[in-house]
């Protein structure tokens, strides 16, 4: 149920400036985030997600 979910807002998982994929991976590791949202150098929104096995998954927003 949605009413049972506890939401916490965080800006720690969002990059302010555009960055390369390599920079975003380093930043996600540095910030110790399982999800990290950033814009690439062309301005496209990208999402990095650390899976349970520790691999980084890249999701490209449409």
N, C-alpha and C positions, 0 to 999 in steps of 0.2 A: 504494500500500500504506500502511496505517496505520503500520506500523513505520518507514517512511521519513519521516514527518512530524515536524518539530521544533516542539514546543509551548512557548509562553512564556505564563505567567500574567500578567495585567495588570489592575489596578483603575483605570487611567487612562481606560478607555473606559466607565466606569459612573458615573452620577451618584448621589450619596448622597441628595439631597433631591428631592422632586417639583418639576417645572418645566413651563412652557409649551413648546409646540413652538418658538416663536421663541427662547426662552432656550436650549433644547437645541441648536438649530442654531448659535447663537453660541458655545456652550460646545464643541461639536464642532470648530468652526473654530479657537477659541482653543487647544484641546488638540492640534490638528492630527491628528485621528483620522478614519479612513475608516469606522469603525463606532463608534456611540455608543449605549449603552443607558440609558434613563431611564424614570421613572414620570411620567405626566401628573398634573395636579392631582386627578384622580379615583382615582389609584392604579393605573391601567392601564399595563402594561409596553409600551414603545414602543422601536423600534430604528431609528436613522438609519443609512443606508448611503450613502457617497459612491461614485457609479458612476465608471467609467473616464473618462466625458466631463465629470466634475466636478459633476454634478447630485446633489442629495440625494434619496434614496428613503426613504420612511417605511414601516416594517413594523409592523403592530399585532399583538402577540402575542394569541393566543386566551385 
